[in-house]
Amino acid sequence: KEVREILESDPRSKLLVIHTGVRLLELTSHKNIGCEFRLCQEGVALLVEQGLMRRQLVRVPISDLVLMHQKRNQIRVDEFTPETAAQLRSGDVHPGCFAVVSEMPVQDGSGAAQEGVVAARAHELVCAAMLLPKGSVDMLVSKTESQSFVMWIGTLGISATCAEQSDAHLSGRGAAAASGSG
């Protein structure tokens, strides 16, 4: 109503509105993904919350969401937790855009996150990403938004960094390979 009042307040100003609403899709520059459009970060939460997006949906733990925001591009599928990697490899998620949904841990009065407890639907964090044909993932979120997310999540005491997660995963793979060769 307020926008309409501004537009109608002075008919001589000829104020012209070019775009309104929430962007859901835009043309992509990525090739060989089967679709010429990609999800927009601005509208992906709306699509998920309204149940309009049922496929190309990946539920991830908060540590994988932090990893995605920290690395942003060319994240190998094997860098994710086994559960997330399994979803990305299952064939249910095809190369192209997908929505990433992560549940935010509930906080107690001290501000520390309680492990194993998840918040209501209102605390779901949703972002857009793209699975590339070569098996890596790119975030479709601005660098500024990713940096803000990482800073905010750090204030909540959630500190799973991509280096910690990747090093732990890779050292586990190295130990398994060493024990198998010996």
N, C-alpha and C positions, 0 to 999 in steps of 0.2 A: 504494500500500500504506500509506503514512504517513497519508493522509487517512482511510482506512478505520479505522486503529488509533485515531485521535483520536475518530472517531464512535462506535466501539464501546467506548472506554475507560471511560465512565461512563454506563451505560444510564439512570440516573435524571436526567441532565441534559436529556434530550429535545432535543438539538441537532437542528435541522431544516435540511436542505440544500434550498434553493429552486432554485438554478441551478448547473449545472456544465458544463464543456466550453468550446468556443470558439464565439463567435458568428460565423455566416457571413452571415446576412441579417437585415434588420430592416425594418419598415414605413417608407416614405418619405413626406415631406410634399410632395415635388415633384409637380406635376400634369402631365398630358399627356406622359408618357414611356413609356406602354405597359406598365409593370410597377409593381405597388404595393410591391415590395420593392427594397431597395438593398443593395449589398455592404457588409460591415463591415470596417474596416481590420484588425481582430483576426484575421479568418479568410481574407482574400483571398490571402495568401501560401500558405496550406495548399492552397487550391483550385488555384492555379497550379502549385505544386510537385508535386502529386499528379496533374496532368494532367486534373483535373476541369473545368477552364475552358479551352475551346479557342476559343470565340468571344468577342467583346467584349474582346479582348486587344490592347493597343497597346504595341509596343516603341519606347522613346524613348531618345535620347542623354541623358547625365547633365545636360547644360545645360538640356534641357526639364524634367527632373525638378526641378532647382533652381528654374527659373521657376515651376513649379506650386506648389512649397512657399512661395516668396516672395510670389506674388500671391494664391494660395489660391482666389479666387472671380472669376467673370466674366472668365476668361482667353479672349480671342478666339482662334479657331483660327489666324488669320493671324499671331499672335505666336509660334507655335512654329516650329521648323525646318521647312523644306519637306517633309522626309520624314515627320515627325510629322503635319503638316497634311494631307498626302496620305492618310495612314491614316485620319484622322478624317473626311475628306471622301469617302472611297472608297465608302461605302455598306455596307462590311463591319461598321462600328461604328454601331449604331443609337442614337438618343437613349435615354438611361438610363445605368446603371452600366457601367463597364468597368474592367479591371485595367490598371495601368500597370507595365511591366517595364523596368528599366534595368540595364545591366551596369556594375558598378563597375570603374573602371580599376585595374590592378595597380600597386602601389607598389614602387619600388626601395628599396634600403637607406637612401637619404637621406630617405624619406618623401614624395618628390614623385611625383605620378601620371605614368605613362608614357603618352603619347598613342598611340592606335592599338592598345594592348594591353588586352585585356579579361580579367577574372578567370573562374574556373570558375563553374559554376552556383550554387555555394554563396554567391557574392558578388552574386547578383542582388538588386536592391532592388525590392520590389513594394509598390504602394499602390493604393488605390481612388479612383476619380474618377467624375464624372458628366458626360456630354455632354448639354447642354440643347437642346431643340428649336430655340432661336433661334441655335444655333451657337457657344455658349461652353462653357467647361469649368469645373466646380467641383471642388475637392478634397474628399474625404470623409475627411479626416484632421484630428485636433484641432489647434487653433492651437499648443498647447504642443509637440505632436509635430513640427509643421512648423518651429517656431523651433529646436528641438533639432537637427533634420536640417540646417538651414541653418548653424547653428554648427558642427556636426560636419564637414560637407562643406568648410567654410572652413578647418578645421584640416588638411585633406588637400591644400590648395593649389588646390582647384577653385573658381574665383571668378566663374564666369559668372553675373552678376546679371540679374534680369529687366530692369532699366533698360538695361544694356549690350546685352542681346540684343534687346530691343524697339526701342531707339533705332537700333541697327545695321540691323535689318530694315526699320524704317520709313524711315530715311534712304535705304536702297537702293531702296525703292519710290518715294520722292520723286524721287530722281535719275533713275530710269527714266521716270517721268511727265514730268519736265522735259525730258529728251532727246527724248521722243516728241512733245512739244508744239512743239518749236522749229524 
